[in-house]
Amino acid sequence: MKDQLRPIILTAFLGILFFSCQKEIPPPKPPNILLIMADDLGYADMGSFGGDLHTPNLDQLAQEGIRFSRFHTAPFCAVSRAMLLSGNFNHVAGMGSQDLVTGVPGYEGRLSDRIVPLPELLRSAGYHTYMAGKWHLGITPEANPANKGFEKSYVTMEGGANHYSERGIFPDTPISIYTENGEEANWPDGAYSTDFYTDKLISYIDADRQDGQPFFVFAAYTSPHWPLQVDSTYWKKYEGRYDAGYEALREKRLESLKKAGMIPEYAQVPPLHPRVKPWDSLSPEEQRKEARKMELYAGMVDNLDYNIGRLISHLKEIGQYENTLIVFLSDNGAAAEDFYYHDYFGPFLQENYSDAFADMGQENSFISYGPQWAEAGASPFKYFKGYTTEGGMNAPMIISGPGVSPKNQINDQFLSIMDLAPTFYELAGITYPKTWRGKEIAGLAGSSLLPVLKGDPKPIHDSTYVFGLEHRGDAMLRKGNWKLLNTSKPFDLKNFELYNLETDLSEQQDLKEAHPEKYEEMLQEWEKFSKQVGIITPTPKQGEGLH
């Protein structure tokens, strides 16, 4: 009898043991999210994209994950940030026009109550939410990141800042505005922006790391945004590299991007923007100064990569690297603004800064690299930041970390900055609500990228998906490979052009006469889209929307 009972007892014991062990296994922990945004970084800069800048940490992320070659942002900083933190179109998110604050829905100049800010929803789901860097989504207390879901934050509230001090760069704020956790803050004497923001983020992570909660970190760096300032340790290694000029660099990058697989073999550079002076027309002194601009810019990106390496190393040291999804992107195309001689900004800058060769790169220097070098940074696309052309909106992105199964791959499908918030929500197990704080809100306009990250070749957006954007009359609408484009002022429907990006990446062949039916279809899509998001054109004040 005992022998007969032994198998039954053993089976029962194993069953009890199995179920007790099952109960002890905790549910999988949601991954941490590290979102790194560079400010005005060009498409063609990083080594992994075919650029010539020293970016070993970003290149390693590319080796461990996916590079996205047709990722689209908005053409301006604040507009992109609103779309990023909402998962929605810029007018729905409240940033129809950069820095223009009105009572008109869509043009509030801050994140609107028609969306739920990404950090707010993540925080409600148990995430720590930290930010350091550039906010640029309203300067009022109500608009502060502390009131938009960030648990800890140290930010410059404006669109740009001196990288070494509180010395302002805009006439209306001669002392730059900084806040920490919603309270007015001072800039530490001698601190360099990218170094300091990295220090802050590491301190935020460490302060709460023992509680076991996942974290969302937004590293919103201000580099390499003008003014071009960085220690010579970083720019000296590029000395002499750009003496052949911006046109030569542009052509060189065209070929190196092809070699890296980021652009098709048929791609060509479009004609230079009319504002760009031919390199050979410059005097030797002008060429020397121009080359130094690019050396400084390269040094800023070099320092940026170094600090990204610091963040990654810290995650490894505290045992969180393997459970952290890392997303790196730029907020728009390469920046062409050069305000030192601008009618509105120039007098203030000339009174408070120097553009002398001997001062370049230092705290008292205000230098931008202008449309000439931006053309090289945007190669092979047309134009640069501020335009709804591909050069203003096709930005670099790399994603690496848990759940990213393809390694060292390039994804060529059309994606937008609105797709990131839905991705993070799915990772965190969050269902986006239909109402928030008693108010009905707009549904997400982007889609989760998790299928792509898992290696699914199916497009995230099919040929019927419509992506549009308008900012101060510059407008675009994309459906499949077709794109409507308007860069003429004032805005007029008849100025829309039509391009097929599958065969014309640099937007050189206007097809509206050759394909009138497609052109009419796209115009109808524009009419529907503009009504859907509420596009109008409020009149800006002097200087607004430029920074």
N, C-alpha and C positions, 0 to 999 in steps of 0.2 A: 504493500500500500504506500509506504514511504517513497519507494522508487517511482510509483506512479504520480505521486504528488509533487515530486522534485521539479519536473519540467514546468508544471503549472505555477509553482511558487516562484521559480526563476523567471518565467515570463512576466508574472505580475510585478516582480521586483524591478525588472528592466523597464517595464512600462511606467512605473512610478518614477524611476530615475530619469527616464526620457522626458516625461512631462514636467518634472521639477526643474530639469536643466533648461527646458524650453522657456519656462517662466522667468528664469534668471537672465536670459539673453535680452538686453535692452534693445529698443528699436534703433535703427540706424540714425546717427546724428546728422542733421542737415549740414551741408558743407558751409564753410566760411566763404565769403565773397570778397575779393580784393579787386576793386575797380580803379584802374589807373588811367587818368586822362592827361595827355600832353596838350599844351596850349599853342595852337598854330603850327604844329609839326607837319612838314610836308610829306606827301605820299612816298616820295623817292629817296628819303633820307637814310632809313635804317639799313643795316647790312643785309638782313634777311630778306628785304624787299628789293635788293639790288643796289642800294645806296652805298656811299663811300664813307659814311660816318662810323666811328668805333662804338658799336652797341652790343657788346658780347652778352650782356644779361638778357636783353630783349631777343637777341638771336637764339639764345638757349631756350627761351620760352617758345619761340617758333619751332625749334627742333622737337620740343615735347608736346606740341599742339598743332593748331591750325592757323594759317595766315589767310585773311580774307581780302581778296583783291578788288571786290566790287561792293564794299561796305560804304554806305552813304550817311552822311550827317546833314546838318544845315550849313549854309554858307557863313554863318556868324556864330560867335562864342555863346552868347546868352540863349540864342534860339536853339542851338544844339543841346544845351544843358537842360532847357525846359522839356524838350522832347525825350531826352535821356531819363530824366527823373519822373516822367509821367507815363511813358509808353504811348504817347499820343502826339497828334499834329500840333505844331507850335501855336496856332491860334486857339485851339481847344485848351492848351496848357497855359495860355495867358500871355505868350510872348510873340504876338503877331509882328511886333516891331521892337527891335533891340533898344533898350533904354528909354523908350517912349512910354510914359505913364499917363493913362487916360481912364475915364470912366466907361469907355466903350468895351463891351465884352470881346475878348480876344486880344485886347491891347492894354491890359492892366499893368504890364511891366513887372510882373511877379507871377509865381505859380498860382493858377486860378483855383476856385473851389469847384470847378467842373471835373477835377481829377483828384486822385489820392497820391500824394508824393510817395515815391518808392521807399525812402527811409522810414516814413511813418507807418506804412503797411508792414514792412519787415520788422520794425520794432514791436508792433502789436503782436507779431507772431513769435516773439522771444529772442530776436536778434539784438545784439548790441550794435549801435550805429554810430560810426565815427567819420569825421571829415576834416581834412586840412587842405587849404589852398584857396582857389578862386570860386566865389559864389556867383556873383553877377546876375542874381535873380531878384533884385529889389533891395533897397537899402533901409527900408523902414523896419521897426522892430517886429511887426507882424510878418514880414517877408523873410526874416532871418532864419538860417538853417536850424536854429534851436527851436523854432516854431513850425518847422516842416519835417520833423521826425528825427533829427540828428541829436543823439544823446550827448555827444561831445563834439565840439567843432572849434577850429581856429581858422578864420577866413579873412581874406580881403574881400570886401563887399563889392568892389568896383570891377571894371573890365580889365584892369591892368594895374601894375604897381612897380615902383622901384624895387629891384631885387635885393638891395642892401639896407634900405632905410625907409622911414615914413615920409620922406620927401615926395609930395604928390606929383603926378604926371598929367593931371587934368586941371584946367583953370578953376572949375567950380569946387575942387577939393584940394587945396594946396598942401594939406596934410592928409595922407591916405587913411581910409577908414578900415579898421580891423576890429573884429569881435572874437571873443572866446566864450562859447556856451551862451551866446546872446548878449554878453556884457562887453562894453567898450574895452579894447585891449591895446597895448602898446607893442611896437615892433622892437625886439631886442637889439641893442646896439651891435652893429657889425655882423649880424646873422645874415646868411645867404638864403634866399627863399627856398630853394629846392632842398637844401640840407636841413633847414629849420622845420619845414613841413614834414619831412621824413621823421625827424626827431619826435615831433608831436604825435604822429600816428603810432609810432612804436610805444610811446609812453601811454597812449590811450589803450592800446591792445594789452599792454602789461598790467595796467591797473585792474583789469577785470578778468584776467585770463584764468584765475583759479575757480571761477564759478561754473565753468563748463558750458556756458551759452555760446552759440555760434556768433560770429561777428560779420558785419558788413562795413568795409572800409572803403571810403571814397578818397583816393589820393588825387586831388584836383590841382595838379601842379600848374604854376604860372610860366614855366619854361617850355619852349624857347620864345615866348611872347616878348615883343619889344617892351622896354629898351634892352638892347643887347648888352648884357653885363655878366661877366663871369671871371673867375680868377685865371690868371695866365697859365696855371698848372694844366688847365683843360684845353685852352685854345692854342697854346704854343706848338703842340704836336701837329697842328694843321697848317702851321706857318709855311707859306709858299705854295700850298696845294692848289689854290684857286687863282693863281696868277694868270692863267690862260683866259679867265673870264667866265661870265655866266652863260654865254651862248655855247661855249665849248663844254661846260659842265652839263648843260641841258642835253646835248647830243650824246655825251658819254653815258649819262644815266638812261637815256632811251635804250641803248644797247645793253647796259648792265641789267635793267629790269626785264628785258626780253630773255637774257641768259638765265635770270633767276626764276623765270616762268610766271612773272606777275602780270605781264601784258602779252598780247599776241604778236606774232612775228610781223604781221602787216602794219602794226601801229607806227604812226609817224607823229612828229611834233607839229602842232599847228603854227601859223605865223605868230610872231611875238606880239604882245599887247602894244598898242600905239604909244603908250607911255614909256616904253623901254628904249633907251638910247643904245645904238650898236656899240659894242665894246671897243671897236677900233676907232670910234669917234671920240673916245675919252682921252684926256691928257695922261701922261705917266703918273702924275700926282693923284688924279681921279681914280685911275686903275688901282693904285696902291691902296687907297682908302676903301675902294669897293672890295678888293680882295680881303682886307682886314674884316669887313663886315661879315663875310661868309665864314672866316676863321672864328670869329666870336660866336656866331650862330652854331657852328659845329661844336665849339667848346661847351656851349650850353646844353646841347643834346648829349654830349659826352658825360657831363656832370649828371644829367637827368638819368641816364642809363646806370651810372654808378650808384645813385640813390635808390633806383629800383632794385638793384642788386642788394643793397642794404636791407630793404624790406623783405626780399626773398630769403636772404640769409637768416634774418630774425625769425621768420616763420619756421625755418628748418630747425633753428636752435630751440624753439619752444614746442617742437613736435606738431606743428599745425600745417606744414607745407602740403603734406599728402592729402589733407582734407580742405584745401582752399582752392576754389575756382579763381583763376586770375584772368582778368580781361584788360587788355591794353588797347587804347585807341587815341586818336587825335580828335579834337572837337570840330575841326573844319580843315579846309585846304590851307596851303602855305600863305602867309600873310604879306600883303603888299603895301599896307599903310605906312606912310612916312610923314609923321605929323610935325616934324621940326620946322618945316617951312609952310605949314598949313595956315590958311587965313585965320582960322579961329583958334586952333591950338598953338600955333607957332609962336606968337608973342610971349605967352606964358612960359613955354619951354625954353625959348632963347634967353629969357631973363633968369631962369633957374638952372639951366643945364648947358653943357658944352657939347659941340659935335666935332671938336678938334681931334686930329689924328692921335696926338699924344695922350689924350684922355680916354680914348675908345676902350670900352669894356669896364670902366670904373664906375663908382657910385654916382659921380657927378656928370656922367656922359649919357646923352640920349641919342641912340643910334638905332635905326631900323634897317633891314636889308632890302626892303622895297620890292617893286614889281619885277625888277630884273633878276634877282635871285629867287623870288617866289616862282617865276616861270620854270626855273631849274628844279625847284622843290616839287612842282606839280607835274613834271614830265611824266607821261606824254599828253596830259589833258589840257583842255583849253582854259586859260586864265587861272584864277586863284581865289583866295578868300574874298567874300563879298559878292561873288557872282554865283548864279544858279547853274552855271556850267559845271562840267565834271571836275574841273580843276578846283572849284570852290567847295565841292561836296563829296567827292570820292576820296575817302580818308583811309589810312592804314588801321587795321585791327588784328590783334592776335588773341586767341583764347587757348588756355592751357589749364590742366588740373583734373580733378576727379570727374569721371564720366566722359572725358574727351578721349575717345579711343583712337581716331586717326592721329598718327604722329608725323610731324614734319610734312604736312600736306598743305596744299593751296586750294581754297574753295573759291570758285569764280562766280557763284550765283549772286544776284542782286539781293542785298539785305539793307536794313536801315537801322539807325540808332534807336528807333522805337521798338525794335525787337529785343532789346536787352532787358528791359523791365519784365516782360512776360517770361523770359528765360529764368530770371532770378526768382520770380514767383513760383514757377513750376519746380525749380530746385528746392525751394523752401517749403513746398507743399501748401502754398497759399492759393485760395480761390479769390480772384479779383471781385470785389463786391459791386452790387448794383447801386447801393446807397452808402453814403459815408457821412457820419455826424448829422443824420436826419435829412440829408439832401441827396437827390438823385444825381448820379455822376455818369460821365461818358464812358462807354466801353473802351477797352484797349484797342489801339489801332495797329499795334505790332503783333508779332507771333513768336512763340518760343522757339529758340534755336536748338533745343535739346536733341531733336532728331538728327540735325547736322553734326552735333558734337558726338553723337553715338555712331556716326558713319553712314546714316541713311542718305542715299544719293538723291532722293526725291526733293524737288525745290520747295523751300519754305513758302514762297509766294508764287502762285501760278500766273499764267499769262493774262488773267482777268483782274489781278490785283492792281489797285491804283494808289500811287504814292505821289503826293503833290506838295508844293511849298511856295509861299509868297512872302517876300520881305521888301517893303518899300518899292513895290513895282517890279522888282526882279522876281521872275516866276518860272516854275517848271512843273511838269506833270509827266509821270512815267507810267506806262502800262505795257507789260512785257518788255520787249526791247525797244519800243517806240518812246520817244521823248518830245514833248512840247517844251519850247524854251523861249523866254523873253528876257532880254537884258536892256531893252530900250526904255527911256524915260520921256514923257510920262507913260504910264502903263496904258496900252491899247491892245485889244484882242487881235487886231490885224497885224501886229508886230510879232506874233508868235511864229516861231520857226518849227520845223519838224525834222527830227533826226532818228536814224536807226542805229542804235549803239552797238548792235551785233557786228556791223560792218564799218562803223564810223565812230570809233572811240573818241576821237578828238573833235567831233561835232563840226565838220567842215562842209558837209553836203546837205543843204536844206532841201528836203524832199516834199514840201507841201504842194508844189506844182505837179510833181511826178506822181504823187499819191493823194489826190484830192479827197477821196472817200475816207482814207485813214485820217487825214488832217481834220475833216469834219467830225469824225468819230471822237478824236482826241479833244477837239474844242467843246463838244457836248459833255465829255467827261470833266473838262475844266469847269464848265458851268455848274455841273452837279457838285463837284468838289468844293468850289468857292462858296456855294450856298451852304453846304454841309458844315464847313468849319467857320464860316462867318467872316469872309475876307472883305475888308474895306481899306481905305488908305487915309488914316488921320494925318494931318499936317504936322511934321516934326518941328521942334524949335532948333535954333542954331546949335550945332555940335552934338545934338542927340542922335543916337543910332550909329555913331561912328566908332565908338569904343566899346 
